[in-house]
Amino acid sequence: MKQLIERLAQRPEPFAPGEAPLWTDPHVSRRMLAAHLDPSTDAASRRPETIAREVDWLVRTLELRPGAPVLDLGCGPGLYCAALAARGFVLTGIDISGSSLAYARQAAAEAGLGVTYVRVGEDAEVVLHEQRSVIRVVLV
């Protein structure tokens, strides 16, 4: 027991790979989702008014037309996906966080938005391969 406590108390080397996957840890994932959904801060995701301005800029600057396919890598809870899908774009969101994707899927269903959400490791590579010739805009 003493050896275990000593091992756990040791500080890792800076930038050393850890053993626990940060984004899939249930506690971290729930806290990150809460941070993404907090409309009073630009910490994890942007405030709703900021997202609206950025989506306006993307549409205008990239001359996007409804129906254009858009891929959002690291989509989190789907805030940008939802804003773009509401304007008629065809969205695919890919993320590693199961809780963020669960939220995104539910929000899209409730809003009647046909967004495809895929978790990294769950056919994300297949989706990317199938859509590689049609996706014209990638958000990261």
C-alpha positions as CSV (number, residue, x, y, z in Angstrom):
1,M,0.0,0.0,0.0
2,K,2.8,2.4,0.8
3,Q,4.4,1.8,-2.6
4,L,1.1,2.5,-4.3
5,I,0.7,5.8,-2.4
6,E,4.3,6.8,-3.2
7,R,3.8,6.0,-6.9
8,L,0.5,8.0,-7.1
9,A,2.1,11.0,-5.3
10,Q,4.9,11.3,-7.8
11,R,4.7,14.1,-10.3
12,P,4.8,13.1,-13.9
13,E,7.5,14.5,-16.2
14,P,6.1,17.5,-18.1
15,F,4.2,16.5,-21.2
16,A,4.5,12.8,-20.4
17,P,1.6,10.8,-21.7
18,G,-0.9,9.9,-19.1
19,E,-2.7,6.6,-18.6
20,A,-6.3,8.0,-18.3
21,P,-7.9,9.4,-21.4
22,L,-8.8,12.9,-20.3
23,W,-11.7,13.6,-22.6
24,T,-13.5,10.3,-22.0
25,D,-13.2,10.5,-18.2
26,P,-16.9,10.8,-17.0
27,H,-16.2,13.6,-14.4
28,V,-14.0,15.6,-16.8
29,S,-16.4,15.1,-19.6
30,R,-19.4,16.3,-17.6
31,R,-17.5,19.4,-16.4
32,M,-16.3,20.2,-19.9
33,L,-19.9,20.0,-21.2
34,A,-21.1,22.3,-18.5
35,A,-18.3,24.8,-19.4
36,H,-19.2,24.6,-23.1
37,L,-22.8,25.3,-22.4
38,D,-22.2,28.3,-20.1
39,P,-23.5,31.2,-22.1
40,S,-21.7,33.8,-19.9
41,T,-18.2,32.9,-20.9
42,D,-16.0,32.3,-23.9
43,A,-13.9,29.8,-22.0
44,A,-14.7,26.4,-23.6
45,S,-17.2,27.4,-26.3
46,R,-18.1,30.9,-27.3
47,R,-21.1,32.8,-26.1
48,P,-24.2,32.4,-28.4
49,E,-23.8,35.9,-29.8
50,T,-20.1,35.2,-30.6
51,I,-21.1,31.9,-32.3
52,A,-23.7,33.8,-34.4
53,R,-21.2,36.4,-35.5
54,E,-18.6,33.7,-36.4
55,V,-21.1,31.7,-38.4
56,D,-22.2,34.9,-40.2
57,W,-18.5,35.5,-41.0
58,L,-17.9,31.9,-42.2
59,V,-21.0,32.0,-44.5
60,R,-20.2,35.4,-45.9
61,T,-16.4,34.9,-46.3
62,L,-16.5,31.4,-47.7
63,E,-19.6,32.2,-49.8
64,L,-21.4,29.2,-48.5
65,R,-24.7,28.2,-50.0
66,P,-27.4,26.1,-48.3
67,G,-26.8,22.5,-48.9
68,A,-23.0,22.8,-48.7
69,P,-21.4,20.0,-46.6
70,V,-19.5,21.1,-43.6
71,L,-17.3,19.0,-41.3
72,D,-16.7,20.1,-37.7
73,L,-13.8,18.3,-36.1
74,G,-13.8,18.6,-32.4
75,C,-17.5,19.7,-32.5
76,G,-18.0,19.3,-28.7
77,P,-21.7,19.8,-27.9
78,G,-22.5,20.8,-31.5
79,L,-23.1,24.5,-31.0
80,Y,-21.5,25.5,-34.4
81,C,-23.1,22.5,-36.1
82,A,-26.5,23.5,-34.9
83,A,-26.1,27.1,-36.0
84,L,-24.9,26.0,-39.4
85,A,-27.5,23.3,-39.8
86,A,-30.2,25.8,-39.0
87,R,-29.1,27.8,-42.0
88,G,-29.5,24.7,-44.3
89,F,-25.9,23.3,-44.4
90,V,-25.3,19.6,-44.2
91,L,-23.3,19.0,-41.0
92,T,-21.1,16.2,-39.7
93,G,-19.6,16.7,-36.3
94,I,-16.9,14.5,-34.9
95,D,-15.7,14.5,-31.3
96,I,-14.2,12.3,-28.7
97,S,-16.5,13.2,-25.8
98,G,-19.4,10.9,-25.4
99,S,-21.3,13.2,-23.1
100,S,-20.8,16.2,-25.5
101,L,-22.1,14.1,-28.4
102,A,-25.1,12.8,-26.5
103,Y,-26.0,16.4,-25.7
104,A,-25.5,17.4,-29.4
105,R,-27.6,14.6,-30.7
106,Q,-30.4,15.3,-28.3
107,A,-30.3,19.1,-29.0
108,A,-30.3,18.5,-32.8
109,A,-33.2,16.1,-32.5
110,E,-35.2,18.5,-30.4
111,A,-34.6,21.3,-32.9
112,G,-35.4,19.1,-35.9
113,L,-31.8,19.4,-37.3
114,G,-30.4,16.6,-39.4
115,V,-26.8,16.7,-38.1
116,T,-24.6,13.6,-38.2
117,Y,-22.6,13.2,-35.1
118,V,-19.8,10.6,-34.8
119,R,-17.6,9.7,-31.9
120,V,-13.9,9.2,-32.6
121,G,-13.3,5.5,-32.8
122,E,-16.9,4.8,-33.8
123,D,-16.7,4.8,-37.5
124,A,-15.3,8.4,-37.7
125,E,-12.7,7.2,-40.2
126,V,-15.4,5.6,-42.4
127,V,-17.4,8.8,-42.3
128,L,-14.4,10.9,-43.2
129,H,-13.5,8.6,-46.0
130,E,-17.0,8.5,-47.5
131,Q,-17.3,12.3,-47.3
132,R,-13.8,13.3,-48.4
133,S,-14.9,14.3,-51.9
134,V,-17.9,16.3,-50.9
135,I,-16.9,18.3,-47.8
136,R,-15.8,21.7,-48.7
137,V,-15.5,23.4,-45.3
138,V,-13.8,22.0,-42.2
139,L,-14.1,23.6,-38.8
140,V,-11.5,22.7,-36.1
